[in-house]
Amino acid sequence: MTLLPPRVRLTFPSNLVPRPVIGELARDFGVLANIRRADVSDDVGWIVCELDGDPEQVGRAIEWMQSIGVDVDRLEHPLES
């Protein structure tokens, strides 16, 4: 059975909007973000995406994002995205 990549909603405060967090996920953790929806302004941004990669690295990437101030909400139901 193939596990689906976790789907998450990432919410970025204003100080992180200009930072290339998604690029850092790929570079530093080998985690690819398949962006399904997004809305970004100067003050705040959110992205609904699937995080694809080694499950251990995905977990580390989520912990890292939370440590820098990204709000990470796991989405369990497809309608949440």
C-alpha positions in Angstrom: 0.0 0.0 0.0 1.4 3.4 -1.0 1.1 6.2 1.6 -0.1 9.5 0.3 2.2 12.5 1.2 0.8 14.5 4.1 -1.3 17.5 3.1 -0.7 20.6 5.3 -1.7 24.2 5.5 1.3 26.4 6.1 0.6 29.9 7.4 3.4 32.4 7.3 3.6 35.5 9.5 4.6 38.8 7.8 8.3 38.4 8.8 8.5 35.1 6.9 6.6 36.1 3.7 9.7 37.2 1.9 11.8 34.1 3.0 12.0 31.3 0.5 10.8 28.6 3.0 9.6 26.2 0.2 12.9 26.4 -1.5 14.7 25.7 1.8 12.5 22.6 2.3 13.7 21.2 -1.0 17.4 22.2 -0.5 17.9 21.4 3.1 15.5 18.4 3.7 14.9 17.0 0.2 11.2 17.6 0.7 9.1 18.7 -2.3 6.0 20.8 -1.7 3.2 20.2 -4.3 1.3 23.5 -3.9 -2.5 22.9 -4.3 -3.7 26.4 -3.2 -2.1 29.6 -1.9 -2.7 33.2 -1.0 0.1 35.5 -0.2 0.2 39.2 0.6 2.7 41.5 2.2 1.3 40.8 5.7 0.5 37.1 5.7 0.6 34.1 3.5 -0.8 30.6 3.5 -0.2 27.6 1.3 -2.0 24.2 1.1 0.4 21.6 -0.1 1.4 18.0 -0.1 4.9 17.4 1.4 6.6 14.6 -0.6 9.8 13.0 0.5 11.3 10.5 3.0 8.8 10.4 6.0 11.6 11.1 8.5 12.8 14.1 6.5 9.2 15.4 6.2 8.8 15.2 9.9 12.1 17.1 10.4 11.0 19.7 7.9 7.7 20.2 9.7 9.5 20.6 13.0 11.9 23.1 11.5 9.1 25.2 9.9 7.3 25.3 13.3 10.6 26.4 15.0 11.0 29.4 12.7 7.4 30.5 13.1 5.3 28.8 10.4 2.0 27.6 11.6 1.6 24.0 10.3 -1.8 22.4 10.3 -2.2 18.8 9.0 -5.3 18.4 6.8 -6.9 15.0 7.1 -9.9 15.5 4.9 -9.7 16.5 1.2 -12.4 19.1 1.7 -10.2 21.0 4.1 -7.9 22.0 1.3 
